[in-house]
Amino acid sequence: MAVVGSGPAGLAVAEQLADMGHGVTVYEFWPEPGGVLVYGIPNFKMRKNIVDEYIAHLEAMGVKFVCNTYVGKDVTIDSMLGGEFDAVFVGTGAGVGNQMEIQGENLKGVYSATEFLVRGNLAPEQLPDMYREALPSLENVVVIGGGDTSMDCVRTAIRLGAKNVSCVYRRTEAEMLGRGEERKNAREEGVNFEMLTLPTRIIGDESGKVVSVECQRMELGEPDESGRRRPIPVKGSEFLIPADAVAIAIGYGADPLVPQTTSGLRSDRKALIEVDRTMRTSRPGVFAGGDNVNGADLVVTALADGRVAAQAIADYIATLPPKRR
């Protein structure tokens, strides 16, 4: 049995199947197992030794971890099923950050939320080579977005010693999708909230490094397709926020590479893998669960998916010819 991704869904599958006596190998993109539990949740919100102890428990059960492996690029699900594995569970999560698509996003000092969080919270040896350089000393940090990930970014910036940290959000706090407790904690730590504010471009200096974010004030109009009131620009309200670092935290999507490189695996236009109620996909022997099925969601939802999938996988393997098993 192969598990792709060592986040909560993948770990739940691995534990359940190992407990049933199946051999399990878990493939992980990052240098250490744990997925979003290690690389998505900041240290100040969860003690990482909890994950370390759980991984050690799984290894004692016989679960193997293969890290620094990008499934879909370094190895494919087709090759897994054509080789030693009888079934594959895909739990790659939703780790592809959305972009603003405004001028200046490629300037030095502009980060995706994931890059900002992992470089700000983890040791270099826990990171791939491209992220191992420490973040520079920061004074003015702007975080774009209004969800829980943006709160993780602003609170990380505070801990990195930034003097001025601003959260820029185009609607009001009433429309924010994150938890109120997260915003309360951020305010208590000194974060400034710029509500009804839309970044229109990111400005750099002659060396290509970010120096400020140009913003425009907004007002709320009629509700859009999400049910929230649509922000409308206020003419003549443009202003600048100084910034030596910008973190873009406007949501995540699923990685399309696994669906693209797996024959017979159906997904929607957002690269979310289609499954039935038992987490079976359109490709026989392939199961999926967690954020790459549901979109960005809760850890407990991914865990629940993993438990359902584990039983379905065990039932599937039991139907295979004895030689195959």
ZAMARGU-4260 file (C-alpha; in steps of 0.2 Angstrom, whole numbers, plus 5000, padded with zeros to 4 digits):
<rodrens>
0) 5000/5000/5000 | 5007/5017/4995 | 5001/5034/5003 | 5005/5050/4994 | 5006/5064/5007
5) 5010/5063/5026 | 4997/5075/5032 | 4983/5071/5043 | 4973/5061/5030 | 4988/5051/5024
10) 4994/5047/5042 | 4977/5041/5047 | 4976/5029/5032 | 4994/5023/5036 | 4990/5020/5055
15) 4974/5011/5051 | 4981/4999/5037 | 4997/4996/5047 | 4986/4991/5062 | 4977/4978/5050
20) 4993/4971/5045 | 4996/4979/5028 | 5013/4985/5023 | 5013/5004/5021 | 5025/5016/5012
25) 5021/5035/5014 | 5029/5047/5001 | 5031/5065/5006 | 5037/5080/4996 | 5045/5089/5011
30) 5061/5083/5020 | 5052/5077/5035 | 5035/5068/5037 | 5020/5077/5044 | 5013/5087/5030
35) 5003/5102/5035 | 5005/5098/5053 | 5023/5102/5052 | 5024/5114/5037 | 5008/5123/5038
40) 5004/5125/5057 | 5016/5137/5065 | 5026/5131/5080 | 5017/5144/5092 | 5000/5135/5088
45) 5005/5117/5090 | 5020/5108/5099 | 5029/5099/5085 | 5035/5085/5096 | 5017/5079/5096
50) 5019/5075/5077 | 5037/5068/5080 | 5030/5056/5093 | 5016/5050/5081 | 5028/5047/5067
55) 5039/5037/5078 | 5024/5027/5083 | 5020/5023/5065 | 5037/5018/5061 | 5037/5006/5076
60) 5021/4999/5067 | 5031/4996/5052 | 5026/5011/5041 | 5040/5017/5030 | 5042/5036/5025
65) 5050/5041/5009 | 5053/5060/5010 | 5060/5073/4997 | 5049/5064/4984 | 5037/5074/4972
70) 5024/5061/4967 | 5019/5065/4949 | 5037/5071/4945 | 5049/5060/4954 | 5038/5045/4953
75) 5020/5042/4947 | 5005/5033/4954 | 5004/5023/4937 | 5021/5017/4941 | 5017/5013/4959
80) 5002/5002/4954 | 5012/4994/4940 | 5025/4989/4953 | 5025/4984/4971 | 5009/4992/4977
85) 4991/4985/4976 | 4983/5002/4981 | 4987/5020/4982 | 4979/5033/4994 | 4982/5052/4988
90) 4982/5064/5002 | 4992/5078/4995 | 4981/5092/5003 | 4979/5109/4995 | 4996/5117/4996
95) 4996/5128/4980 | 4994/5146/4985 | 4983/5157/4975 | 4990/5173/4968 | 4984/5191/4967
100) 4989/5193/4949 | 4994/5211/4951 | 5010/5220/4946 | 5025/5217/4958 | 5021/5199/4964
105) 5038/5193/4958 | 5048/5206/4967 | 5061/5201/4980 | 5053/5201/4997 | 5036/5195/4991
110) 5032/5177/4997 | 5018/5165/4996 | 5010/5161/5013 | 5018/5144/5014 | 5036/5150/5010
115) 5034/5164/5023 | 5028/5152/5036 | 5040/5138/5034 | 5055/5150/5033 | 5049/5159/5048
120) 5045/5144/5059 | 5057/5130/5054 | 5075/5126/5055 | 5085/5126/5038 | 5088/5107/5039
125) 5069/5104/5039 | 5067/5113/5022 | 5071/5110/5004 | 5086/5119/4997 | 5076/5133/4989
130) 5069/5138/5006 | 5084/5136/5017 | 5091/5154/5017 | 5084/5163/5033 | 5072/5177/5031
135) 5080/5194/5031 | 5078/5206/5046 | 5060/5213/5044 | 5053/5230/5049 | 5037/5233/5039
140) 5027/5217/5034 | 5011/5217/5024 | 5000/5201/5024 | 4987/5201/5011 | 4971/5190/5015
145) 4959/5187/5029 | 4959/5169/5034 | 4967/5159/5047 | 4983/5157/5036 | 4985/5176/5036
150) 4984/5177/5055 | 4998/5164/5055 | 5008/5175/5044 | 5005/5191/5054 | 5009/5182/5070
155) 5025/5174/5063 | 5030/5192/5057 | 5028/5198/5075 | 5039/5184/5081 | 5052/5188/5068
160) 5054/5205/5076 | 5045/5216/5063 | 5040/5233/5070 | 5025/5236/5059 | 5014/5222/5053
165) 4998/5225/5043 | 4984/5213/5038 | 4976/5220/5022 | 4958/5213/5018 | 4946/5219/5005
170) 4930/5217/5015 | 4925/5220/5033 | 4929/5209/5048 | 4911/5202/5047 | 4915/5194/5030
175) 4931/5186/5036 | 4931/5167/5034 | 4944/5164/5048 | 4941/5161/5067 | 4938/5177/5077
180) 4950/5170/5091 | 4964/5171/5078 | 4961/5189/5075 | 4959/5193/5093 | 4976/5185/5096
185) 4984/5195/5082 | 4977/5212/5088 | 4984/5208/5106 | 5001/5205/5098 | 5001/5222/5089
190) 4995/5218/5072 | 4986/5232/5062 | 4971/5228/5052 | 4967/5238/5036 | 4949/5233/5032
195) 4940/5237/5016 | 4957/5239/5007 | 4962/5231/4991 | 4981/5230/4986 | 4982/5236/4968
200) 5001/5234/4965 | 5017/5230/4974 | 5031/5243/4972 | 5049/5239/4971 | 5065/5249/4971
205) 5078/5250/4957 | 5086/5233/4964 | 5069/5224/4962 | 5066/5223/4981 | 5048/5227/4988
210) 5047/5244/4996 | 5028/5247/4998 | 5011/5241/4993 | 4999/5252/4984 | 4981/5250/4990
215) 4964/5257/4987 | 4949/5259/4999 | 4934/5249/4996 | 4915/5250/5000 | 4903/5235/5001
220) 4890/5233/4987 | 4878/5219/4984 | 4882/5201/4988 | 4892/5191/4975 | 4891/5172/4972
225) 4899/5168/4989 | 4884/5177/4998 | 4896/5190/5004 | 4894/5208/4999 | 4905/5213/4984
230) 4919/5226/4988 | 4918/5241/4976 | 4933/5253/4974 | 4932/5270/4981 | 4939/5282/4968
235) 4953/5293/4973 | 4957/5283/4989 | 4974/5276/4984 | 4987/5276/4997 | 5004/5267/5001
240) 5009/5255/5015 | 5028/5253/5017 | 5034/5235/5016 | 5050/5226/5016 | 5041/5210/5015
245) 5024/5205/5008 | 5015/5188/5012 | 5001/5183/5000 | 4988/5173/5010 | 4973/5173/4999
250) 4969/5154/4999 | 4975/5138/4993 | 4971/5125/4979 | 4975/5107/4975 | 4991/5103/4965
255) 4985/5097/4948 | 5001/5087/4945 | 4994/5070/4952 | 4978/5071/4942 | 4987/5076/4926
260) 5000/5062/4928 | 4988/5048/4933 | 4978/5039/4919 | 4960/5037/4922 | 4959/5049/4938
265) 4945/5061/4937 | 4946/5078/4945 | 4937/5095/4943 | 4943/5111/4936 | 4951/5116/4953
270) 4961/5099/4952 | 4950/5092/4966 | 4950/5073/4965 | 4932/5065/4963 | 4928/5052/4975
275) 4913/5042/4981 | 4907/5041/4999 | 4921/5027/5002 | 4934/5038/4995 | 4936/5028/4980
280) 4942/5037/4964 | 4938/5034/4946 | 4954/5024/4944 | 4953/5006/4952 | 4965/5005/4966
285) 4967/5023/4969 | 4958/5032/4984 | 4959/5050/4990 | 4954/5061/5004 | 4957/5077/5013
290) 4960/5094/5006 | 4964/5088/4988 | 4946/5081/4988 | 4937/5094/4999 | 4947/5110/4996
295) 4956/5118/5010 | 4947/5112/5026 | 4950/5106/5044 | 4963/5094/5050 | 4949/5084/5058
300) 4940/5082/5041 | 4955/5075/5033 | 4958/5063/5048 | 4940/5057/5045 | 4942/5055/5027
305) 4958/5045/5030 | 4949/5033/5042 | 4935/5030/5029 | 4947/5027/5015 | 4957/5015/5026
310) 4943/5003/5027 | 4938/5004/5009 | 4956/5001/5004 | 4956/4985/5015 | 4940/4979/5008
315) 4947/4982/4990 | 4964/4973/4994 | 4953/4958/5000 | 4945/4956/4983 | 4962/4955/4974
320) 4967/4937/4968 | 4978/4928/4980 | 4994/4930/4969 | 4991/4949/4968 | 4990/4950/4987
</rodrens>
